[in-house]
Amino acid sequence: MQAVSGMEAVRVLGTVLCVLSSAWLPAGQASRMKSPALPIQSEREPLPSKGVSGCSFGGRFYSLEDTWHPDLGDPFGVMHCVMCYCEPQRSRRGKVFGKVSCKNIKQDCPEPNCDQPVLLPGQCCKTCPKGDVDRKATESLFDGLEYFQDKEDDLHKSYNDRSYLSSEHMSTSDSKTEFVALLISGRDSWPSSSGVARARFTLTKTTLAFSITYQRMSRPSVLVFLDSEGNTAFEFRIPQADTEMICGVWRNLPKSHMRQLQEEQLRVSMVTVDSKREEIQGKIIKHRALFAETFSATLTSEEEHSGMGGIAMLTLSDTENNLHFILLMQGVLPTTESKSPLVPIRVMLQYRQHTLREIHANVTAHDPDFAEVLVDLNSRELFWLSRGQLQIVVETEGHDPRRISGYITGKKSCDTLQSVMSSGDALTPGKTGAVGSAVFHLHDNGTLDYQIQVAGVASDVVGVTIEMKPRRRSKRNVLYDVTGDFLPATAVGVVSGRGGRALGSYGRMEARHIHMLLQNELFVNVATVEQPEGEIRGQIRTLLYSLEAKRHDLPFPLAGQFVSPAVQTSAGGHAWVSVDARCHLHYEIVVSGLSKSDDVAVNAHLHGLAEIGEMDESATNHKRLLTGFYGEQAQGVLKELSVELLRHLDKGTAFIQVSTKMNPRGEIRGRIHVPNTCEFGSRGDVVEEAEFDDLVFVQDPEELKKDPHTCFFEGEHQAHSSRWTPHYNPCFTCTCQKKTVICDPIICPVLTCPHTYQPENKCCPVCDERRAPKEISSEKLEEHPEGCYFEGDQKMHAPGTKWHPFVPPFGYIKCAMCTCKGSTGEVQCEKVTCPPLTCSRPIRRNPSDCCKECPAEDPPLLEEGELMQADGTRHCKFGKNYYQNSENWHPRVPLVGEMKCITCWCDHGVTKCQRKQCPLLSCSNIVRREGKCCPECADDFSKEEEMMKMEEKKKSRRH
């Protein structure tokens, strides 16, 4: 197979050879070096980096200060022992640009402090096997919620103990950091606006999710993140909607922007582009109140273009009816030249313009944040707070007072309130294989909408309640009973087995309970006939906003009872699944109670494996691994979907399954029904043509450019997993595999007929039917004139034709021959039978060949001039070396040396390379030994070491 475009291995290898070689040579010598003459010269894809400082390397764009391991593509893979760095440089004119430098980091590896270090997959340096210290840290990371392990003091802890902890004070094991921004328009800025917005950001690894609410402006069109120098760091097109909430995600933040975010140097701006152009912006900052906030308010002025605004972050004490709040204000306090002028203000809590509470204080313009506590709210004030009817007002005192105000509601966010109920989380933990799933939505007026479904319980449901954490082991604390809205499965008709659904609204949420709900302190409990205290239970948790799956509807439940055969497990889960317009599958999975405490290896490695397939157990070909994940959540996009799997999703005969080491054949499973119209697989819109081999798939070119896996070839963008006939040679078939174009020459089958001829516009000769016997006349072949459709190459084949099947990304398979049966229209593929050989040492000329051959005498090596002028079989040039046809070799890469795990060979003038195929390992503790191409199970490695030691002992005894 031949890589010829996109992020193809040969071009990237050439870039790395040049860069890495130059990195270790003197400046003058390096400047004189040229990139080695490689067999294939690729087309360069236009980089989407115009106007942005950074580095271009191997067809990819990297931001300043980014570090990466160069990826040479298949079959070479990632060079884990080489580290490249995009070093910021400044020209004489002050323009910042990036320069790539790479170095071998293997020499910097620390010496392991153990006798038998191991090389883990994806690592350069050997490390010691994880001991008890690492194990304990991992176990603490995976420990689930235990209701009765808290100390008694923790149950009665006052909110003041944690109300003003900031996110940076949390332990390093907490991977989320929160930020906030107040967006307003300056009094003298243009374009001006009366709008005020509050933006909340959550950083997880390199992903920044944001939820933005705005008032007194039309819906913005564009959200722009600005770096410390005012340049655009990221632009988000805001979709049109009828809500005042904006939700989005900024993925893959560069390290330079991550650092600026942590140092509070980023700003965010929102712009409207309708007839009335408006813009508001603000600085992204950390704040100590974000950790505890459960109520909020956006404060605006009644004046037009006042340049004033503010936000209030509020929370209740855990044990007392005290309302803590912090105000962030801009434009309210007059600016003066003195260093710390005190400005008198008053903060009022009002209900229908009637002042209930009033606080007087002095603040400074240099530090406009103001924090205070409203103590002992009475029952009426708490009731109005829960209904969103209390207003907070800030006003300066004296002549010409400035005033901003806003209504207090429960904290608004794009995140989802949800719960997974499992038997392992019940007050009396069990293993029933049942599951419950719930989604909640809190309105500004305190109304709580809920959707709850239950499946796989051992007996009929007798109670569904929303509860607090119990104060004692045997005493439940019920807040709301929603059993009256619960309908059994027989009435709902959508959940198999015992179970059912409860859909409804609760309009009497108290302020205290809203606070607990948003602090993840409430639970859903499901009681059954056999277990009246609760068979399954789950904590109501906030699930961070994600673009992967739509969460408007109930997710699909995942239960042990749905596995075949049923698994009596303590785990449960649910999954949101959707198929977009491009036929890509978006999924998000949440699990609870997966088996991990019984096996340390699961703690130390993957917590679970998620896969998707069809319900028919015999059809294993359509099962696909989605992801492996730690913790309790997994999400992603699956773009390479077969037509068959998409049809099963449309019919509701597909499933998602989560497997663990304790249950490798599936611990929980759920039936998935996602209606779609993707009849031709993960493609896009389809246009049908009349000819057999001319099915054309059309996709929006602009959408193709946005897809990071798109290939750029012959001046056109090709979608990932697409196949086409290239312009340069109609007797090749090309396929796009994650930015890599692989083109294979069509392999013509061997014909057994006595007379053949070469038709025009055809790549392979065919039997001459005009001179063939009458019994194989074309009349018989025309019994099924529409031909056969083959899934491999996704083409129609005429009746009676034979071909080698095309299986991406491997290309044409010579070991199989397919035939289109004219009588039935079915494709019949058979394994090729190899002829008997008379030689003692047969060889396989090429790794892709099916049958071995007897070796012929090797011709003498030719000189370079003869290689270029010789007739007949073409030879290959790789780097600075020439190779004869069918010759094999291991490629050499600077700083790395000979890559013994990769074999290249010369195929009639075309260099092809392939990595050694490694077996799929089922163990969880995987190691990679030095000098070995494939990873191994640590247990097998230990046994092999013991056997070798025993053999050495036996030999020593003999001597």
LOZA-718451 format. One record per residue (C-alpha): residue in three letters; y, x, z. Coordinates in steps of 0.2 Angstrom, whole numbers, plus 2048, in hexadecimal, padded with zeros to 3 digits. Each point is the difference from the previous one (the first is absolute). Example, Ala and Ser with C-alpha at 12.3 -4.5 7.8 and 13.67 -1.06 7.14 Angstrom:
% LOZA-718451
ALA7EA83E827SER8118067FD
END
This chain:
% LOZA-718451
MET800800800GLN8118067FCALA8107FE80BVAL80F7FF7F5SER80F7F7809GLY8087F980FMET7FB80B80FGLU7F28087F6ALA7F680E808VAL80380D7F3ARG8137FE7FFVAL801800813LEU7F480F801GLY80C8097F4THR80F7FC80BVAL7F780680FLEU7F98107F8CYS8128047FBVAL8097FC810LEU7F380780BSER7FE8107F6SER813803800ALA8017FD813TRP7F6810803LEU80880B7F3PRO81080B801ALA80F7F67F9GLY80280A7F0GLN7ED7FF7FCALA7FF7EE804SER80E7FB7F5ARG7F78097F1MET7F07F6803LYS7FC7F17F5SER7F67F1804PRO7EE8047FBALA7FB7F87EFLEU7F57F2806PRO7F57F67F4ILE80B7F0801GLN8137FE7FFSER8057EF808GLU80F7F57FEARG80C7FF80EGLU8037EF808PRO8137FD803LEU803802812PRO8097F280ASER80B80C809LYS8108017F5GLY80F80380CVAL7F580480FSER7FE811807GLY7EE807801CYS7F28097F8SER7F57FC7F1PHE7EE806802GLY7F07FB7F6GLY8087F07F9ARG8067FA811PHE811800808TYR802806812SER80F7FE80BLEU80980F808GLU7F680880FASP7F07F77FBTHR7F080A802TRP7F07FC7F7HIS7EF8077FBPRO8008017ECASP7F47F37F9LEU7F88077F0GLY7F87EF7FCASP7EE7FD7FCPRO7F480A801PHE80A80D80AGLY8087F580DVAL80D80580DMET802812805HIS8007FF813CYS803812803VAL80F8017F5MET8117F9807CYS80F7FD7F5TYR8117FD806CYS8107F87F8GLU80D80C806PRO8127FA7FFGLN80C80C7F6ARG8127FF7FCSER8088057F0ARG8118087FFARG8087F07FCGLY7F97F9811LYS7F37F57F7VAL7EF7FF80APHE7F08027F7GLY7EE804805LYS7F580F7FDVAL7ED800801SER7F780E80ACYS7EE800804LYS7F580B80BASN7EE802806ILE7FF7FA812LYS7EE804803GLN806811807ASP80A7F780DCYS7F17F6807PRO7FE803812GLU7F0807807PRO7F57F2807ASN7FB802812CYS7EE7FB7FEASP7F08077FAGLN7FD7F47F2PRO8107FA7F8VAL7FF7F37F2LEU80A7FC7F1LEU8057EE7FFPRO8037F77EFGLY8118027FAGLN80580F80BCYS8028127FCCYS7FD807812LYS7F080080ATHR8027F7811CYS7F57FE80FPRO7F67F0801LYS8097F380BGLY7FB802812ASP8027F6810VAL813802800ASP8027FA7EEARG7F47F2803LYS8097F980FALA8108007F7THR7F87F67F2GLU7F77F480BSER8117FC809LEU8087FD7EFPHE7F27F47FBASP7FF7F7811GLY8037ED7FDLEU8097F480BGLU7F77FD811TYR8077F280APHE7FA806811GLN803813800ASP8127FE804LYS806805811GLU8067F180AASP811808801ASP8017FF7EDLEU7FD7EE800HIS8107FD80ALYS80A80E7F8SER8127FB7FETYR8088007EFASN80D80C806ASP7F380E800ARG7FF8007EDSER80E7F67F9TYR80A80F7FBLEU7F380C7FASER8048067EFSER7F38047F2GLU802812801HIS7FA800813MET7EF7F97FBSER7F180B7FFTHR7FC8097F0SER7F17F67FEASP80B7F17FCSER8038027EDLYS80E7F37FETHR813804802GLU80D7F27FFPHE8128017FAVAL80E7F47FEALA8107FE7F6LEU80F7F5801LEU8077FD7EEILE8127FA7FESER80E8027F3GLY81080A806ARG8107F7801ASP80880B7F2SER7F08047F6TRP7FC7FA7EEPRO7F77F57FCSER8037F7810SER7F57F3808SER8007F580FGLY7ED802802VAL7F780880FALA7EE8067FFARG7F480680DALA7F280C7F9ARG7F080580APHE7F680E7FATHR7EE806805LEU7FA8117FBTHR7ED8027FFLYS7FB8127FATHR80A8007EFTHR8037EE7FELEU80F7F7805ALA7FF7ED802PHE8107F6802SER8057EF805ILE8137FA7FCTHR8097F1805TYR8127FC7FAGLN80D7F3802ARG8107FB7F7MET7FC8077EFSER7F67FB7F1ARG7EF8087FEPRO8018127FCSER7F88077F0VAL7FE812804LEU7FC80A810VAL8048137FFPHE7FC80E80CLEU80C80E800ASP7FD812806SER80B80B80AGLU80A8057F1GLY8027EE7FAASN7F38017F2THR7F47F27FCALA7F0804809PHE7F77EF7FDGLU8057F07F7PHE7F77F0803ARG8037F17F5ILE8017F080BPRO7F67F17F9GLN8087F07FFALA7FC7F380EASP8067F280ATHR800809811GLU80C80B809MET7F280D803ILE7FD80F7F5CYS7EF809802GLY7FB8117F8VAL7F8810801TRP8058127FBARG7F080A7FDASN7FE813800LEU810806808PRO8038127FCLYS80080C80FSER8138037FDHIS8047EE802MET7F47FE80EARG80980D80AGLN8117F87FBLEU7F97EF807GLN7FB808810GLU811808802GLU8097F07FCGLN8088077F0LEU7FA7F27F4ARG80B7F17FCVAL7FB7EF7F7SER80B7F57F5MET7FD7EF7F9VAL8097FA7F0THR8027EF7F8VAL8028007EDASP8057EE7FCSER8117FA7FCLYS806805811ARG7FC812803GLU7FD804812GLU7FA810809ILE7FC803812GLN7F8810808GLY7FC809810LYS7F880E808ILE7ED801805ILE7FE804812LYS7F380180EHIS8047F580FARG7F87FE811ALA8007ED800LEU7F57FE7F0PHE7F080380AALA8037F180CGLU80A7F47F5THR7F97EE7FFPHE8107F67FCSER80E8057F4ALA8117FA7F9THR80B8057F2LEU8137FF804THR80C7FC7F3SER8137FC7FFGLU8077EF7FAGLU80E80A7F7GLU7FD8057EEHIS7FE8127FCSER803805812GLY7F6810800MET7F87FA810GLY7EE7FD805GLY7F380480DILE7EE7FD806ALA7F97FC811MET7EE805805LEU7FA7F680FTHR7F07FE80BLEU7FB7F880FSER7F9808810ASP7EE7FE802THR8007F8812GLU8127FA801ASN80B7F57F6ASN80C80E7FCLEU8078027EEHIS8038127FBPHE80A8047F1ILE80980E7F6LEU80E7FD7F4LEU80380B7F1MET8117FD7F8GLN80B8067F2GLY8127FC7FCVAL8037F6810LEU80880D80BPRO8118077F9THR8008137FCTHR80D80B809GLU804812801SER7FC802812LYS7EF807804SER7F97F280BPRO80B7F1800LEU7F97F280AVAL8007EF7F8PRO7FD7F180AILE7F47F37F9ARG7F77F1806VAL7EE7FB7FBMET7FC7ED802LEU7F07F67FFGLN8047EF7F9TYR7F87F07FCARG8097F47F4GLN81080A803HIS7FE7FE812THR80081080ALEU7F180280BARG802812805GLU80E80D7FEILE800813803HIS81080B800ALA7FF8127FCASN80980F7F9VAL7F98097F1THR80680E7F5ALA8028017EDHIS7F68107FFASP7F17F8809PRO8007EE7FBASP7EE7FC807PHE8007F580FALA7F17FC80BGLU8007F380EVAL7F47F3809LEU8027EE802VAL7F77FC810ASP7F67F1806LEU8017F57F0ASN7FD7EE806SER7F47F47F8ARG80D7F87F4GLU8068117FALEU7EE8057FDPHE7FD7F07F6TRP80F8037F5LEU7FB8127FDSER7EE7FB7FAARG8087F37F4GLY80C80D7F9GLN8107F6806LEU80880D80BGLN80E80A7F8ILE806812805VAL8128037FEVAL80A810801GLU813800801THR80D80D803GLU80D7FB80DGLY8138017FEHIS80B7FB7F2ASP7F87FF7EEPRO7EE7FE807ARG7F28047F4ARG7F07F5802ILE7EE8017F9SER7F27F4805GLY7EE7FB7FBTYR7F27F5805ILE7F180880ATHR7EF7FD7F9GLY7EF808801LYS7FF8117F8LYS7FF7FE7EDSER7F480B7F6CYS7F68007F0ASP7F180580BTHR7F27F4802LEU7FA7F8811GLN7ED8007FFSER7F080180AVAL7EE8047FDMET7F47F880DSER7EF808803SER7F37FE80DGLY802812805ASP8127FC806ALA7FA7F080ALEU803800813THR7ED802801PRO7FD80B7F1GLY7F17FC7F5LYS7F88037EFTHR8007F07F7GLY8068057EFALA80D7F2800VAL8128027FBGLY8117F8801SER8108027F6ALA8117FA804VAL8118027F8PHE8117FB809HIS8127FD7FALEU80E7FE80DHIS80F7F67FAASP812803806ASN7FF7F080AGLY7F180680ATHR7F37F67F7LEU7F08097FDASP7F57FD7F1TYR7EE805801GLN7F18007F5ILE7EF804809GLN7EF8017F8VAL7EF803809ALA7F08057F8GLY7EE804805VAL8017FB812ALA7EF7FC808SER8047EE805ASP80E7F37FEVAL812804804VAL8067F780FGLY811808803VAL80D80A7F7THR80E80780BILE80F80C800GLU7FF80A811MET80880D80ALYS7F8810806PRO7F57FA80FARG806806811ARG7EE800806ARG7EF8037F7SER7FA7EE802LYS8107F67FFARG8087FC7EFASN8127FD7FEVAL8027F27F3LEU8117FD7F8TYR7FD7F57F1ASP7F17F57FCVAL7FE7FD7EDTHR7EF7F9801GLY8067EF7FAASP8058087EFPHE7EF8087FDLEU7F47F97F3PRO7EE8057FFALA7F98097F0THR7F87F07FAALA8117F77FFVAL80980F7F9GLY7F38057F3VAL8068127FEVAL7F780A80ESER7ED8027FFGLY7F67FD810ARG8077FB811GLY813801801GLY80F7F87F9ARG8138017FFALA80F7FB80ALEU8117FE7F7GLY8107FA809SER810804808TYR805802812GLY8127FB803ARG802803813MET7FF813801GLU809807810ALA80B80F7FFARG7F480A80BHIS7F27FC7F4ILE80A8057F1HIS803811808MET7EE802804LEU7FB7FB7EFLEU80B80D7F8GLN7FA80D80CASN7EE7FD7FBGLU7FB7F9811LEU7F87F07FBPHE7EE7FC7FBVAL7F67F37F7ASN7F07FA808VAL7F27F67F8ALA7F47F780CTHR7EF7F97FAVAL7F37F5808GLU7F580E805GLN80E80B806PRO80E7F5807GLU80B80E806GLY8018077EFGLU7F48077F3ILE80D8097F6ARG812806804GLY80E80A7F8GLN811807804ILE80E7FA7F6ARG8088107F8THR80E8047F4LEU7F98077F0LEU80D80B7F7TYR8077FA7EFSER7F68067F1LEU8027FD7EDGLU7ED8017FEALA7FB7EE803LYS8087EF801ARG7FF7F9812HIS8067EE7FDASP7EF7F9801LEU7F280280DPRO7F68107FDPHE7EE8007FCPRO7F5801810LEU7F480F801ALA7F17FD80CGLY7EF807804GLN7F87EF7FDPHE8058027EEVAL7F68107FDSER7EF7FE7F9PRO7F680080BALA80C7FB80EVAL80680D80CGLN8037FC812THR81080B802SER80E80080CALA80C8037F1GLY80A7F47F6GLY80E8027F2HIS80A7F77F3ALA8078067EFTRP80E7FB7F5VAL7FC8027EDSER8097FD7F0VAL8008047EEASP8118047F8ALA8057FD7EDARG7F98117FBCYS7EF7FB808HIS80180D80ELEU7F87FA810HIS80B802810TYR7F77FF811GLU804801812ILE7F380080DVAL8027FE813VAL7F080280BSER7FD7FF813GLY7F180680ALEU7F880B7F4SER7F280A808LYS806811804SER7FD803813ASP7EE8027FEASP80180E7F4VAL80C80F801ALA7FE8057EEVAL8097F07FBASN80E80480BALA8028117F9HIS7FF7FA7EELEU8027F07F7HIS8017F180AGLY7FA7F57F2LEU7FD7FE7EDALA8077F17F6GLU7F87FB7F0ILE8017F27F4GLY7F27F87F6GLU7F77F17FAMET7F57F480AASP7F18037F6GLU7F780E80ASER7F58057F1ALA8108057F6THR80580F808ASN8098077F1HIS8107F6804LYS802806812ARG81080B802LEU80680B80FLEU8117FA804THR80580D80EGLY7FA809810PHE80C7FD80FTYR803805811GLY8067F380EGLU8017EE7FBGLN8097FE7F0ALA7FD8057EEGLN80A7FC7F0GLY8028057EEVAL7FF7FC7EELEU7F18007F5LYS8048027EDGLU7EF8047F8LEU7F87EF801SER7F27FB7F4VAL8007EF7F7GLU7F17FB80ALEU808803811LEU8107F77FAARG7F67F17FBHIS7F77FF811LEU811801808ASP8057F17F6LYS7F17F6804GLY800804812THR7EF80A7FFALA807811806PHE800807811ILE80980D80AGLN7F580A80DVAL80480C80DSER7F280D804THR7FE80C80FLYS7F480D805MET7F77F480BASN7FF7F37F2PRO80180A7EFARG7FA7F07F7GLY80F7F6806GLU8067FB812ILE80C7F37FAARG8027F77F0GLY80A7F17F8ARG8007F67F0ILE80F8037F5HIS8077F47F4VAL80F8067F6PRO8047F57F0ASN80580B7F2THR8018007EDCYS7FB8127FDGLU7F27FD7F3PHE8018127F9GLY80180A810SER80E809808ARG80B8007F1GLY80F7F57FEASP8047F37F3VAL7F37FF7F2VAL8027FD7EDGLU7F17FC7F6GLU7FD8067EEALA7F37FB7F4GLU7F78107FDPHE7F280680BASP807810806ASP8127FC800LEU8037F7811VAL811805805PHE8077FF812VAL8137FF801GLN809805810ASP813800804PRO8058127FCGLU80D80080EGLU7F27FC80CLEU7F580D7F9LYS80D80D804LYS8017FB812ASP7EE802803PRO7FC812807HIS7EF8007F8THR8067FC7EECYS7FC80D7F3PHE80D8077F3PHE7F88047EFGLU8058017EEGLY8117FA805GLU7FA7F0809HIS7FB7FB811GLN7EE7FA803ALA7FB7F680FHIS7F380780DSER7EE7FD7FBSER8057FA7EEARG7F78067F0TRP8078037EFTHR7FD8097EFPRO80D80E7FFHIS80B8037F0TYR7FB8127FEASN7EE7FC7FDPRO7F87EE7FECYS7EF807804PHE805804812THR8017F480FCYS80C80380DTHR8017F9812CYS80E80180DGLN7FA805812LYS80E80280CLYS80D8097F5THR7F280A7F8VAL7FB7FC7EEILE7EE8047FBCYS7FC7FF7EEASP7EE8017FAPRO7F98027EEILE7F67F17FAILE7ED805801CYS7F77FA7F1PRO7EE7FA803VAL7F28087F7LEU7FB7F57F1THR7ED7FD7FCCYS8037F87EFPRO7FC80A7F0HIS8117FC7F8THR811801808TYR8128017FAGLN812802808PRO80A7F07FFGLU8138027FEASN80A7FE811LYS7F080380ACYS7FC80F80BCYS7ED7FF7FEPRO7F47FF7F2VAL7F67F07FECYS7EF7FB7F8ASP8027FB7EEGLU7FA7EE800ARG8017FF7EDARG7F280D7FEALA7F67FA810PRO7F17F5800LYS8037EE7FEGLU7F87FB811ILE80F808809SER80D7F87F5SER8107FB807GLU7FC7EE800LYS7F6803810LEU80F809808GLU80B7F17FCGLU7F77F480BHIS80C80380EPRO8108057F6GLU80C80180EGLY7F8810807CYS7FE807811TYR80D80480EPHE7FD81080AGLU807801811GLY8018147FFASP80C8027F2GLN8067EE800LYS7FD7FE7EEMET7F77F47F4HIS7F28087F6ALA7F97F97F0PRO7EE7F9800GLY7F380E7FETHR80B80F804LYS7FB80D80CTRP80B80B80AHIS80180C80FPRO8087F680EPHE811805806VAL802801813PRO811806806PRO80480C807PHE7F08097FAGLY8027FC7EETYR7F27FD7F4ILE7EF801808LYS7F38087F5CYS7F17FC80AALA8027ED7FCMET8007F67F0CYS8067EF7FFTHR7FC7F37F2CYS8087EF7FCLYS7F27F47FDGLY8057F57F2SER7F57F1804THR8077FE812GLY810809801GLU7FA80A80FVAL803813803GLN7F0809803CYS802812807GLU7F180C801LYS7FE812807VAL7FE80C7F2THR7EE8087FFCYS8028137FFPRO7F48097F3PRO7F280C806LEU805812800THR7F580F7FCCYS80A80D809SER7FD806812ARG812800806PRO80A7F27F8ILE8137FF803ARG80D7F2800ARG80E8067F4ASN80D7F5808PRO8007F8811SER8047EF7F7ASP7F08027F5CYS7F27F5804CYS7F180A7FALYS7FC813802GLU7FD80B7F1CYS7F78107FCPRO80D80E800ALA8048097F0GLU8048137FFASP812802805PRO80B8087F2PRO80A80F804LEU8127FE807LEU80E7FF7F3GLU810809801GLU8107F6803GLY8048007EDGLU7EF7FB7FBLEU8017F280DMET80F7F97F7GLN7F98027EEALA7EE7FD802ASP7F87F17F8GLY7F57F3808THR8007FE813ARG811801808HIS80280B810CYS80B7FD80FLYS80E80A808PHE8037FD813GLY80D80A808LYS7FF8117F8ASN7EE7FF7FDTYR7F67FA7F0TYR7EF7F7802GLN7F37FC7F3ASN7FA7EE7FDSER7F57FA80EGLU80480F80CASN8037FB812TRP80B80980DHIS8097FD810PRO8138007FFARG80B80C80AVAL8107FB808PRO80D80C808LEU800801813VAL7F07F6800GLY7F480A7F5GLU7F07FA7F7MET7FD7EE803LYS7ED7FF800CYS7FF7EE804ILE8087FC7EETHR7F78047F0CYS8098017EFTRP7F88007EFCYS8058027EEASP7FC7F07F6HIS8048047EDGLY811807804VAL8047F480ETHR800807812LYS7F87F480DCYS7FF802813GLN7F67F680DARG7FE802813LYS7EF800807GLN7FA7EF805CYS7FE7FE812PRO7F47F3808LEU8087F280ALEU7FE803813SER7FC7F280CCYS80480A810SER811800809ASN801812806ILE8028097EFVAL8038137FFARG80380C7F1ARG7F8811801GLU80880F7F8GLY7F98047EFLYS7F87EF7FECYS8077F37F3CYS7FB7F0809PRO8037FA812GLU7F17FE80BCYS7FC7F6810ALA80380A80FASP7EF7FB808ASP7F78067F0PHE80A810801SER7FB803813LYS7EE7FD7FCGLU80180C7F2GLU80880D80BGLU7F27FE80DMET7F38017F3MET8078117FALYS801807811MET7EE7FB804GLU7FB8097EFGLU80980F806LYS7F8800811LYS7EF7FF7F7LYS80380E7F5SER80680B80FARG7F07FC809ARG7F68067F1HIS8098107FF
END
